[in-house]
Amino acid sequence: MPYLTNERKSTIFTTYGGNATNTGSIEGQVALLTERINHISNHLKVNKKDFSSQRGLMMMVGQRKRLLTYLSKHDLTGYRSLIEKLGLRK
């Protein structure tokens, strides 16, 4: 059973991106990447030698960083509210 079902994805995009069909929104993409990053991080705590998942995790973190940089340059208030909602920066 996949951990990220279509219903879960649609709720993520509804919560952060506006509506369920707005899958291209930066906020929705960052929220989805954060969900996947958290899942893989928990997986790697148990499976320390899973290096292929570790590489995928690093690629997802880099993609999220690029999206957040784009968002901060184009919509600073949206960036700050998204970081607050997701609890990324402390």
C-alpha positions as CSV (number, residue, x, y, z in Angstrom):
1,M,0.0,0.0,0.0
2,P,1.5,3.3,-1.0
3,Y,2.1,5.8,1.7
4,L,1.0,8.8,-0.4
5,T,-2.4,8.1,-1.9
6,N,-4.3,10.2,-4.4
7,E,-6.6,11.4,-1.6
8,R,-3.6,12.5,0.5
9,K,-2.1,14.3,-2.5
10,S,-5.4,16.1,-3.2
11,T,-5.7,17.2,0.4
12,I,-2.1,18.5,0.3
13,F,-2.8,20.5,-2.8
14,T,-6.1,21.8,-1.5
15,T,-4.5,22.9,1.7
16,Y,-1.4,24.6,0.3
17,G,-2.1,25.1,-3.4
18,G,-5.6,26.5,-3.5
19,N,-7.5,23.5,-5.0
20,A,-6.9,19.9,-5.7
21,T,-6.3,20.4,-9.5
22,N,-3.7,23.1,-9.0
23,T,-0.8,20.7,-8.9
24,G,1.6,23.1,-10.5
25,S,1.5,25.7,-7.7
26,I,4.9,26.2,-6.0
27,E,3.3,26.0,-2.5
28,G,1.7,22.6,-3.3
29,Q,4.9,21.2,-4.8
30,V,6.9,22.3,-1.8
31,A,4.3,20.8,0.6
32,L,4.3,17.5,-1.4
33,L,8.1,17.3,-1.4
34,T,8.1,18.0,2.4
35,E,5.7,15.1,2.9
36,R,7.9,12.8,0.8
37,I,11.1,14.0,2.6
38,N,9.6,13.3,6.0
39,H,8.6,9.8,4.9
40,I,12.0,8.9,3.5
41,S,13.8,10.4,6.5
42,N,11.8,8.1,8.8
43,H,12.7,5.2,6.5
44,L,16.4,6.1,6.7
45,K,16.4,6.1,10.5
46,V,15.5,2.4,10.4
47,N,17.5,1.5,7.2
48,K,20.8,3.3,7.6
49,K,22.6,1.6,4.7
50,D,19.9,2.3,2.1
51,F,22.1,4.6,0.0
52,S,19.9,4.8,-3.0
53,S,17.1,6.2,-0.9
54,Q,19.6,8.6,0.7
55,R,20.5,9.9,-2.7
56,G,16.9,10.4,-3.7
57,L,16.4,12.2,-0.4
58,M,19.2,14.6,-1.2
59,M,17.8,15.3,-4.6
60,M,14.4,16.0,-3.2
61,V,15.9,18.4,-0.6
62,G,17.7,20.2,-3.4
63,Q,14.6,20.5,-5.5
64,R,12.6,21.9,-2.5
65,K,15.4,24.4,-1.9
66,R,15.3,25.6,-5.5
67,L,11.5,26.0,-5.3
68,L,11.7,27.9,-2.1
69,T,14.3,30.2,-3.5
70,Y,12.1,30.9,-6.5
71,L,9.2,31.6,-4.2
72,S,11.2,33.9,-1.9
73,K,12.3,36.0,-4.9
74,H,8.8,36.3,-6.4
75,D,6.4,36.2,-3.4
76,L,8.1,37.0,-0.1
77,T,4.9,37.0,2.0
78,G,3.8,33.7,0.4
79,Y,7.2,32.2,1.2
80,R,7.1,33.3,4.8
81,S,3.5,32.0,5.3
82,L,4.4,28.6,3.7
83,I,7.5,28.2,5.9
84,E,5.4,29.0,8.9
85,K,2.7,26.4,7.9
86,L,5.2,23.7,7.1
87,G,7.5,24.5,10.0
88,L,10.7,24.3,7.9
89,R,12.9,27.0,9.4
90,K,13.3,27.6,13.0
